[in-house]
Structures are given as C-alpha cells and as structure tokens.
Amino acid sequence: EVHEARSRPGDEGIRLGCSMSPTPTEWAYIAGLFDGEGSVCAGMTHRRVYVELTSTTEPVIDWLMLMVGGYKFKGKAKPPRKDYWKWWLNGRDALARFRDGIMPFSIIKAPHLILLGKYLPTLAEPRRRPTEEQLQRRLRIMTDLRSINVRGRRPESA
C-alpha cells in the first residue's frame, strides 16, 4: 500500500508499509548501508526519535522501503551536488523491528542503536498518554543521542 506523505510544507513523498522479511544477509547489508549513510535522529520539536538514510541512488531507497517499509522523499541539492533520496522510519514497532534486525551487524552506529533500544520502552501504548517518568527518561535519552550525533565526533560508547 502506497500513501502520499508530507514531512514539511512543500515536501512530497511516498510511504510504503513493510512487505518483506529480510534474510540475515539482507539485514547485514541494511546494517552496512545504515552504518555508512544512516542516522538515528532525535527530533526535539516533536520529541520523537526516527531513523533515516540518504542516498543519491533511488533504487537503494526503493529496495530499503520494500524490505522494511518507511517513507521516501526526494531532495534537491545545489549544483554541483546531485539530488538525493531520503528514507526514514518511525513508530515503535517499525523501529524495534529495524533495530533488532540490524543490531547484530552494526559497527559504527551500534551506540546509536543501543540508545534507540533504551528509547523504545518509553513510548506509551497507542492512544495512551506517556507517564511523566517516561517523558523525562525519553528526554534524557534524546539528549544523549543528540550529543553523539554531533558531526566530527565518533562516540566512545553509549
């Protein structure tokens, strides 16, 4: 099932639900892509964590969407850079499946994925408000995540 989606005014993209169960070899390939081109992001405005990956090769993003679902947007780059495709995934169950699938194979982003694993239990059940304790823990984890996402710094450990 494909849906039009918007992340910001003017951005148009496509959402695709997960339709495949990646093999261990495919999870390893996804982990390699994610280690090199992916991020675990902490959006402080809406207090949400999501994962994203950027590539100038659209078939890579299409394959990733087929394997794990998510959203896809085309970004415009200023010349001489190439336009790019951005994939991202959010939601407790989708993030847990993604994290569990790539964690055994991840090297560079392992500390980020560990923090993602600590973040996921802070999410309330659907249609239920999170407790104050969950909100405070979530904020601490997001702050830690933002600190290891600073460009040019390789995290020591999470």
Stockholm file with secondary structure:
# STOCKHOLM 1.0

chainA/1-158         EVHEARSRPGDEGIRLGCSMSPTPTEWAYIAGLFDGEGSVCAGMTHRRVYVELTSTTEPVIDWLMLMVGGYKFKGKAKPPRKDYWKWWLNGRDALARFRDGIMPFSIIKAPHLILLGKYLPTLAEPRRRPTEEQLQRRLRIMTDLRSINVRGRRPESA
#=GR chainA/1-158 SS CEEEECSSTTCCEEEECCCCCCCHHHHHHHHHHHHHHEEEEEETTTTEEEEEEEESCHHHHHHHHHHHCEEEEEECCCTTSCCEEEEEECSHHHHHHHHHHHGGGCSTTHHHHHHHHHHGGGSCCTTSCCCHHHHHHHHHHHHHHHHHTSTTCCCSCC
#=GC SS_cons         CEEEECSSTTCCEEEECCCCCCCHHHHHHHHHHHHHHEEEEEETTTTEEEEEEEESCHHHHHHHHHHHCEEEEEECCCTTSCCEEEEEECSHHHHHHHHHHHGGGCSTTHHHHHHHHHHGGGSCCTTSCCCHHHHHHHHHHHHHHHHHTSTTCCCSCC
//
